[in-house]
Amino acid sequence: LHVDRQVTGCSDHDGEQAYNLDGEEMWFADFIKREGVEPQPPFIDHMTYVDGAYQGAEVNQQICKTSLDVVRRAMKDFKIED
């Protein structure tokens, strides 16, 4: 069995989207360079992600930041309890 994970997260100033297989990072979005990175070692059969993967990651970041704003507004009046 294999473990396949997708991580998507954001904050006001940063974001992340990455794909992992069995604990190894297969692809991640570099939002500073504005490109997808495939940090796979040269001794394996290289797997390439589909065209548009980076653009999809940018869209996911906008969705994440919008959701973050909605949750902040919804939780703004909740009291912090022990």
Phi and psi in degrees as GROMACS dihedral restraints (atoms count N, CA, C in turn):
[ dihedral_restraints ]
;  ai    aj    ak    al  type     phi  dphi    fc
    3     4     5     6     1  -118.7    20    10
    4     5     6     7     1   153.1    20    10
    6     7     8     9     1  -110.5    20    10
    7     8     9    10     1   118.6    20    10
    9    10    11    12     1  -113.3    20    10
   10    11    12    13     1   125.8    20    10
   12    13    14    15     1  -129.9    20    10
   13    14    15    16     1   144.3    20    10
   15    16    17    18     1  -121.2    20    10
   16    17    18    19     1   130.1    20    10
   18    19    20    21     1  -116.7    20    10
   19    20    21    22     1   125.8    20    10
   21    22    23    24     1  -132.3    20    10
   22    23    24    25     1   128.3    20    10
   24    25    26    27     1  -154.1    20    10
   25    26    27    28     1   160.9    20    10
   27    28    29    30     1  -154.1    20    10
   28    29    30    31     1   163.5    20    10
   30    31    32    33     1  -140.9    20    10
   31    32    33    34     1  -172.9    20    10
   33    34    35    36     1   -63.3    20    10
   34    35    36    37     1   -30.3    20    10
   36    37    38    39     1  -121.0    20    10
   37    38    39    40     1    -3.2    20    10
   39    40    41    42     1  -147.8    20    10
   40    41    42    43     1   168.0    20    10
   42    43    44    45     1  -160.3    20    10
   43    44    45    46     1   165.1    20    10
   45    46    47    48     1  -149.6    20    10
   46    47    48    49     1   141.3    20    10
   48    49    50    51     1  -144.1    20    10
   49    50    51    52     1   127.6    20    10
   51    52    53    54     1  -148.7    20    10
   52    53    54    55     1   152.5    20    10
   54    55    56    57     1  -119.9    20    10
   55    56    57    58     1   132.6    20    10
   57    58    59    60     1  -127.5    20    10
   58    59    60    61     1   148.3    20    10
   60    61    62    63     1  -132.9    20    10
   61    62    63    64     1   120.5    20    10
   63    64    65    66     1    52.4    20    10
   64    65    66    67     1    40.0    20    10
   66    67    68    69     1    82.8    20    10
   67    68    69    70     1    -0.5    20    10
   69    70    71    72     1  -105.4    20    10
   70    71    72    73     1   133.4    20    10
   72    73    74    75     1   -74.1    20    10
   73    74    75    76     1   124.3    20    10
   75    76    77    78     1  -101.5    20    10
   76    77    78    79     1   -30.3    20    10
   78    79    80    81     1  -159.6    20    10
   79    80    81    82     1   143.0    20    10
   81    82    83    84     1  -147.8    20    10
   82    83    84    85     1   155.5    20    10
   84    85    86    87     1   -90.1    20    10
   85    86    87    88     1   124.0    20    10
   87    88    89    90     1   -96.7    20    10
   88    89    90    91     1    98.5    20    10
   90    91    92    93     1   -74.3    20    10
   91    92    93    94     1   -14.9    20    10
   93    94    95    96     1   -78.6    20    10
   94    95    96    97     1   -47.0    20    10
   96    97    98    99     1   -83.8    20    10
   97    98    99   100     1    -9.6    20    10
   99   100   101   102     1    59.9    20    10
  100   101   102   103     1    50.6    20    10
  102   103   104   105     1  -155.2    20    10
  103   104   105   106     1   160.3    20    10
  105   106   107   108     1   -86.6    20    10
  106   107   108   109     1   143.1    20    10
  108   109   110   111     1  -120.8    20    10
  109   110   111   112     1   134.0    20    10
  111   112   113   114     1  -115.5    20    10
  112   113   114   115     1    87.8    20    10
  114   115   116   117     1   -82.8    20    10
  115   116   117   118     1    55.2    20    10
  117   118   119   120     1   -93.8    20    10
  118   119   120   121     1   142.0    20    10
  120   121   122   123     1   -68.1    20    10
  121   122   123   124     1   154.0    20    10
  123   124   125   126     1   -70.6    20    10
  124   125   126   127     1   -13.9    20    10
  126   127   128   129     1   -88.8    20    10
  127   128   129   130     1     3.3    20    10
  129   130   131   132     1  -110.4    20    10
  130   131   132   133     1   162.9    20    10
  132   133   134   135     1   -69.1    20    10
  133   134   135   136     1   116.7    20    10
  135   136   137   138     1   -67.9    20    10
  136   137   138   139     1   130.7    20    10
  138   139   140   141     1  -103.9    20    10
  139   140   141   142     1   131.7    20    10
  141   142   143   144     1  -112.8    20    10
  142   143   144   145     1   138.9    20    10
  144   145   146   147     1   -86.3    20    10
  145   146   147   148     1   155.1    20    10
  147   148   149   150     1   -62.2    20    10
  148   149   150   151     1   153.6    20    10
  150   151   152   153     1   -58.6    20    10
  151   152   153   154     1   140.4    20    10
  153   154   155   156     1    93.8    20    10
  154   155   156   157     1    -0.9    20    10
  156   157   158   159     1   -63.2    20    10
  157   158   159   160     1   -41.7    20    10
  159   160   161   162     1   -66.9    20    10
  160   161   162   163     1   -41.9    20    10
  162   163   164   165     1   -62.5    20    10
  163   164   165   166     1   -37.7    20    10
  165   166   167   168     1   -63.8    20    10
  166   167   168   169     1   -37.4    20    10
  168   169   170   171     1   -65.0    20    10
  169   170   171   172     1   -39.1    20    10
  171   172   173   174     1   -63.4    20    10
  172   173   174   175     1   -41.9    20    10
  174   175   176   177     1   -62.5    20    10
  175   176   177   178     1   -43.6    20    10
  177   178   179   180     1   -61.1    20    10
  178   179   180   181     1   -33.8    20    10
  180   181   182   183     1   -66.4    20    10
  181   182   183   184     1   -40.7    20    10
  183   184   185   186     1   -65.2    20    10
  184   185   186   187     1   -40.5    20    10
  186   187   188   189     1   -63.4    20    10
  187   188   189   190     1   -43.8    20    10
  189   190   191   192     1   -61.4    20    10
  190   191   192   193     1   -45.3    20    10
  192   193   194   195     1   -68.0    20    10
  193   194   195   196     1   -35.8    20    10
  195   196   197   198     1   -65.0    20    10
  196   197   198   199     1   -44.2    20    10
  198   199   200   201     1   -62.8    20    10
  199   200   201   202     1   -39.4    20    10
  201   202   203   204     1   -60.8    20    10
  202   203   204   205     1   -43.2    20    10
  204   205   206   207     1   -63.8    20    10
  205   206   207   208     1   -41.4    20    10
  207   208   209   210     1   -63.4    20    10
  208   209   210   211     1   -45.0    20    10
  210   211   212   213     1   -65.4    20    10
  211   212   213   214     1   -40.0    20    10
  213   214   215   216     1   -60.1    20    10
  214   215   216   217     1   -44.4    20    10
  216   217   218   219     1   -65.5    20    10
  217   218   219   220     1   -41.0    20    10
  219   220   221   222     1   -68.2    20    10
  220   221   222   223     1   -33.1    20    10
  222   223   224   225     1   -95.3    20    10
  223   224   225   226     1    -1.4    20    10
  225   226   227   228     1   -58.3    20    10
  226   227   228   229     1   -36.6    20    10
  228   229   230   231     1   -96.6    20    10
  229   230   231   232     1     4.3    20    10
  231   232   233   234     1   -73.0    20    10
  232   233   234   235     1   137.1    20    10
  234   235   236   237     1   -84.4    20    10
  235   236   237   238     1   141.1    20    10
  237   238   239   240     1   -79.3    20    10
  238   239   240   241     1   123.9    20    10
  240   241   242   243     1  -118.6    20    10
  241   242   243   244     1   155.8    20    10
